[in-house]
């Protein structure tokens, strides 16, 4: 059974996720740890729970989701997996950090590319990949059907949706991704978002003003 541990990192209040099961194998998704203390918090959790990190997964490559990616790659000797359409986003992170006066970002490169229909396996667990562009051109979500949850990044939030006022965003594509991918899941699927609290498909189907 997969356990999900979340951390809120950086001034952007980004949700970083560690998923692990009874084998102690784990994946880290969207490490947003920018400050050294945040990196230590993440590492302490991994050590205390005797986790074996198998992969670094990115829902997308906006700066707040990759602040700690180089650290995770180096610390655990793992590859960084993302969609190939995120390459221009990732390449712009260092410049954006300089523009906004953000210190502490260590540039990182992707190692492997994944897409819809691929499966990420760790321990006794699997995550199915959905391609959900809009907030970012290569945005991915990770679904576990056995436990009925989605690690959704910045696609769908409780009462809201991802921003589309950044370069390479597309509001029409975002809403289409939500309607054709997320909303095909049953109401009890829980969505763990890139910011704020988790929600459920059913709650958003009934109440989200952006989906009416």
ChimeraX attribute file (.defattr): number of C-alpha atoms within 10 A of each C-alpha:
attribute: neighborCount
match mode: 1-to-1
recipient: residues
	/A:1	13
	/A:2	21
	/A:3	11
	/A:4	13
	/A:5	13
	/A:6	16
	/A:7	16
	/A:8	18
	/A:9	25
	/A:10	16
	/A:11	12
	/A:12	12
	/A:13	15
	/A:14	23
	/A:15	26
	/A:16	26
	/A:17	23
	/A:18	22
	/A:19	21
	/A:20	26
	/A:21	17
	/A:22	13
	/A:23	15
	/A:24	17
	/A:25	20
	/A:26	26
	/A:27	21
	/A:28	23
	/A:29	27
	/A:30	27
	/A:31	29
	/A:32	28
	/A:33	31
	/A:34	23
	/A:35	16
	/A:36	11
	/A:37	11
	/A:38	18
	/A:39	18
	/A:40	12
	/A:41	14
	/A:42	21
	/A:43	16
	/A:44	12
	/A:45	13
	/A:46	18
	/A:47	11
	/A:48	8
	/A:49	10
	/A:50	13
	/A:51	20
	/A:52	17
	/A:53	22
	/A:54	18
	/A:55	22
	/A:56	25
	/A:57	27
	/A:58	27
	/A:59	29
	/A:60	30
	/A:61	27
	/A:62	23
	/A:63	21
	/A:64	25
	/A:65	26
	/A:66	27
	/A:67	29
	/A:68	28
	/A:69	29
	/A:70	19
	/A:71	21
	/A:72	23
	/A:73	19
	/A:74	10
	/A:75	11
	/A:76	14
	/A:77	13
	/A:78	16
	/A:79	19
	/A:80	21
	/A:81	21
	/A:82	23
	/A:83	22
	/A:84	16
	/A:85	17
	/A:86	22
	/A:87	17
	/A:88	13
	/A:89	17
	/A:90	18
	/A:91	16
	/A:92	14
	/A:93	21
	/A:94	17
	/A:95	11
	/A:96	13
	/A:97	16
	/A:98	11
	/A:99	9
	/A:100	8
	/A:101	9
	/A:102	14
	/A:103	12
	/A:104	13
	/A:105	21
	/A:106	14
	/A:107	16
	/A:108	18
	/A:109	14
	/A:110	21
	/A:111	12
	/A:112	12
	/A:113	14
	/A:114	19
	/A:115	20
	/A:116	14
	/A:117	11
	/A:118	12
	/A:119	15
	/A:120	17
	/A:121	15
	/A:122	21
	/A:123	17
	/A:124	13
	/A:125	18
	/A:126	16
	/A:127	20
	/A:128	17
	/A:129	21
	/A:130	23
	/A:131	19
	/A:132	28
	/A:133	25
	/A:134	24
	/A:135	29
	/A:136	28
	/A:137	24
	/A:138	25
	/A:139	28
	/A:140	27
	/A:141	28
	/A:142	26
	/A:143	24
	/A:144	16
	/A:145	13
	/A:146	11
	/A:147	13
	/A:148	15
	/A:149	20
	/A:150	26
	/A:151	25
	/A:152	24
	/A:153	28
	/A:154	28
	/A:155	28
	/A:156	29
	/A:157	22
	/A:158	19
	/A:159	15
	/A:160	15
	/A:161	21
	/A:162	20
	/A:163	16
	/A:164	17
	/A:165	10
	/A:166	10
	/A:167	10
	/A:168	15
	/A:169	18
	/A:170	18
	/A:171	17
	/A:172	12
	/A:173	17
	/A:174	24
	/A:175	22
	/A:176	17
	/A:177	21
	/A:178	18
	/A:179	14
	/A:180	11
	/A:181	14
	/A:182	24
	/A:183	17
	/A:184	10
	/A:185	19
	/A:186	13
	/A:187	16
	/A:188	14
	/A:189	21
	/A:190	21
	/A:191	26
	/A:192	27
	/A:193	25
	/A:194	28
	/A:195	20
	/A:196	13
	/A:197	11
	/A:198	16
	/A:199	20
	/A:200	21
	/A:201	22
	/A:202	16
	/A:203	15
	/A:204	21
	/A:205	18
	/A:206	12
	/A:207	13
	/A:208	17
	/A:209	11
	/A:210	12
	/A:211	16
	/A:212	7
